[in-house]
């Protein structure tokens, strides 16, 4: 039977090893075995982030992790600055606004990214802002925002809390919150971490933990202090029942990512994305993100020749290749193909051949040679 490919940017195709781990027999979430599993995941996430700071694991989607950050660090009357270049940056600010805080919005055009200069200017104009919201990887456009450079452009003194959306970057793109100066990093299981949906992650800096001490969270479910209280040095637990099977799956996924070291994994995903994008261009597709330095290692956004993106998506779906379309103002204009999984050259060749057939490109396989040269010469 012909293999089907899930190319949506979440959920993504989980490796067989991850799915097998998820099928292990259930255990009590109050037993020592689960505590050791939880602590082991935390240590592995620490290696991924190069940080010893705690990571709270929530039974939620990435949106839940973002809401957790908002309700713990913002309240009515606060001011936050929101940097956005697409649908998910806009979603983060909407979540924050529902706390009653007031947003200052800084937007970049789809296919581009907010700049350090724009962030610094917004802070100069709003010196009392409590938080700065950044989306590290904008899934709707395939843009990776330069978070490290943006934070470096902020003043060291009286700097707002930096709340970063890493939902679609963590696991696929280098993300070092502690060394970059991020205070809260939110992520989820179903994208770069190659795990089924259902886990939200919230990494906290020392500064963020100190900030929590004087604040009351209006949510029980998302109360970070309650979660941290249950993460004792000798016993890690959740305040309520977690999806145990997903912990097993996440643990296995982290083993895959860390097997050769996180930097090597990130480099491989980057080369895959670059090879895939180059081959698409050779076939005649047009990439949305023109600046190569901003192109995501997790998802590529592009349009089909002749404004036929939706027709091409339908042909791909009929052949077993499920892609995502454009969102917001780009609805009907884009194809988005994710590559978060542990795919190698054989999978890329299958996918690229399908994209060639979908636009009736019957030329030679030069596009495959282009992809192979880039991916195999990393």
N, C-alpha and C positions, 0 to 999 in steps of 0.2 A: 504494500500500500504506500502511495506517495506521502512523504512527510508533509505535514502542515506547519506553517511558521506563524507564530504570534509576534507581530512587529509593532504592537501598540506600546506606548511608553508607560506601561503600568496598567494591569499586571503584565509581567514579562515572562518569557519562558524560563522556568526554574530548572536547573540541572537535575538529572535523575537522582544524583546523590542527595540533593536537598529534599526532593519529594519522598524518597525512601526514608530519610530521617523523620519526616513529618508523620510517617505511618507507624512509628514506634508505639508500643503500648503506653497508655496514659499512666501518669503517676500523680500523687497528691501534690498540690502546689504548696503544701505546708511541711513537706518532708525534707530531710537533709539532702537527698539526691537532687531535688529541684533547686535548692539553695546553691548547690555546687554548680549546677547547669547555669543558673542566672549569673553567678560570680564569674564563671568562665567566659560567658558572653561579654560581660563587662570588661574583662581583661583584654579580650580580642578587639573590642571596639576601641579600647585605649590604645592598642597598637595601631589601629587604623587611623585614629585621630592624633597619634603621638601625644597623648595627654593622659594623666592619671585622674582627671576630674570625673565625677559620676555621670552616668547616662541613665536617665529614668526611662523605663520601657512601659509604654501604655498599650492596653488593648484598644487600638484605634487605627484609623487611617492617618495619612500625613496631615490631612486637614485637622484632625483631632489634636495632633502634636502642635500645630500652629495656634489653635484655639487655646491650648494649654499655656503656651507662652504668653498669649495676649491677656488671659484672665489672671495670670499670676503677676504680671509686671506692668499692666496698664489699668487705670481706673478713670472714672468720670472726671473731666477737667484736665487730664494730662494732655500733652501735645506730643505727637509722634511725626517723624518724617518718613515717608514711604517712597522708596525708589522702585520703579516698575518699568518693564519693557514688554509686558504681555499679560495674558489672562490670569496667570497664577500669582504674579506680583500684585495684580488688582485684587485677587481673592484675599491675599494676606492683609491688605489694607482694609478690606471690608470686614474681615474678622476682627481686626483691631478696633475699628470704628464702633463695633457693637458693644464695646466695653464702656462707651460714653466718652472715650478720648477723642480729641480732634486731630485730624490728619492734615499734614502739609504734603502735597503730592508733587513728585518730581518724575516726569515721564520721559522715556526714550522711544523712538520710533520702532515698530516691529522689525526685527532683524538686526537691531543695534542694541547697545547696552548703556545704562546710566554710567556716567564718568565720575572719577574721583573729584574733579573740579566742581561738577554739579552738586555732589553731596556736600562738599565743604562750603559751597556758597549757600545752600539751603540751611546749613547749621549756623552760619554767620547771621543769616536773616532771622533765625529762630533759636537764639542761644539757650532758651529754657526748655528745649525739647527733651522729653524724658527718654525716648527711644528712637532708633533708626532701624527701619525694616528693609531688608535686602533679600531678594530671591537669587540664590547662587546660580541655579540653572533653570532658565525659563523654558519649560517643556513645550509651550505653545508655539515657540518660534525656533527652538534649537540654539539658543544663545546662552553661553556661560558668562556670567557677570564677574568682573575682576574684583571680588570681595576683598582680597588682601590689599590691593592698591587703594580701594575706597576707604577702608578702615585706616590705612596709613596716612591718608590725607586729612583725617580728623585730628583735632587738637588732643593732646595727651591729658590735659587737665579739664575737668568738667565735661567730659565727653558723654554723650547719651549712651544708654545701653544699646548694644548692637544685637538685634534679633535677626538671625539668618534662617531663611528657608533653604534647607539642604535636602528637601524631600526627593528631588530627582538628580542629586549630584552624589550624595554619600554612597560609597561603594564603587562608583565608576570614575569619579574625578577626585583628584587630590583635594582634601578639605581638612585643614589643620586649624581648628577654631582657636586653640589656646595661643599658638604662635602668631596667628593673624590678628588677635585682639577681639575676636567675637565673644559675646557674653552668653548668648543662648543659641544653640544650633538645633533645629528641628529636622527630623527625617522620618522615613518609613521603610517598611520591609520590602515593598513590592516592586521596586525599581532597581537601583544599582546594587542592592543587597540580595537580589535574585531569590527572594522568598515570597511565598503567597501573601496576599494582602491581609492585614489585621494587626500589625504592630506599628505603633508610633514611637519615635525615639526623641528624647530631649536631653542634649548635653548642656551642662551648666558650668560656667566659669566660677572661680572663687568670688569674684565681685557679684555675680548674679545670686549666689547662695547667700551672701551677706545682705543683699537687697531684700531677699525673701523674709528675713527675720522680722522686719518691721511691717510686713504687709499681711493682710488677711485675704485669702482667696475665696471668692464667692461660690466656687464650684468644689464639691466634695470629690467628684470623679477625677478632676484635673488638678487637685491640690498638690503642688510639688513638695511642700513641706511634709505632707502625709506620706508621700512616696519615699522621700529621703529618710524619714523616720524608720521605715521598714527595711532600709538598706543598711543594716548594721555590719560592722567588719566581720563578725563571726556568723552572720546569717542574713542572706538576701531573700527578700520576699516582696510580694505586692500587697497593697491594702485590700485587694479584692481578687476574685478568681481570674487568672490570666489564661490565655489560650496556650496551654502547655505544648501542644504539637508544633506550634509556630516557633517556640523557643528552640526545640530540637532542630527545626528547619533552618532557623537563623544561625545557629551554632555551626551547622554543616556548611552553610554558604560562606561564613566568615573563614572557615578552614580553607575553602577553595581560593578565596581572595588573598589570603595571607600565606599560601603555600610557598610562593616564590618571593614573598615580600610585597607589601602594598605598592611601593613605587614601580616595581616591575609590572604589576597588574594594571596600574593606571596607564603606564606607557603602552601596554598592549591594547587596551581599550581605545586609547587615542589613535594608535596606528590603524586599528580596524576602522574607526570613523573616518579617518583621512583617506584610506583606501576606498572605502565605500563611496564617499563624496566625489572623489576624482573619477571613479567609474561612472557614476550617475551623470556627471557633467559630460563625459565623453559620449554617453548615449544620447544626450540632448536634453536632459532635465536641467532646470535652472534652480540653483540653490538660493534660498532666501537670505542667508547670512553671507555677506560678501567678504567681511573681514575674517580671514582664516583664524586669527588668534581668538575670536569669539565663538567659534563653532564648537558645539557640544560634543563630548565624547560618548554621550548616551543616546542622543536622538538627533536625526538629521531632517530638516524641513526643506521641501523643494516643490516645484510645480512641474507639471507635465507639459510637453510641447502642445501648442494650439489651445491653451486654456482647457485642457481635457482632464484635469486632475481627478475629478469625481468619477468620470467614466473609466479612467485607468484604475482607480481604487476598486471599482466594481469588478473589473476584469481580474484584478489580483485576488480579490476575495473569492471569486468563483474558482480560482486555481489553487486556493488554500493558503494564501498569503494575506493575513489580516493586518491592515495598516490603520493609522488614525488620520483624520482630516484636519483642516484648519479650524481655528476657533475664533470667536469674536468677529472682528472685521475681516479676518482671513478665511472665514467659513466658506467652503466650496472652492477655494483657490489653492489650497496646499495639500500635499501628501506628507505625512510624518511617519518616518520609519525608525523604530528604536533598535538599538544594538547593545543592550545591557547584559545579555546572557554571555555565557562562556564560549561563544562561537569562535570557530577558526576559519581557515580559508575554504574548506568544502561547503560550509553553510553559506558563506558570503557568495560563493559562485552560484549556488542554487538560487539565492535571492536575487542576485543581479541578472541572471538569465530570465527570471520571471519578470523583472522590470523591463528588460529588453523586449520580451514577447508582448508585454502589455501595451507597448506603443508601436508594435509591428516593426521593430528594428531588427532586420535580418542580416545586418552587416557582419563582418568577421568578428572574432572574439577579442579584438584588441583591447576592449574595455576590461576584460578579465585579466589580461596581461598587465595592464596598468595597475589594477587593484593588487595583483599578486606581487608586483615589484615593490609597491609601497609597503604592504603588510609584512612581507617576508624579509625585507631589508631594514627592519627596525633596529 
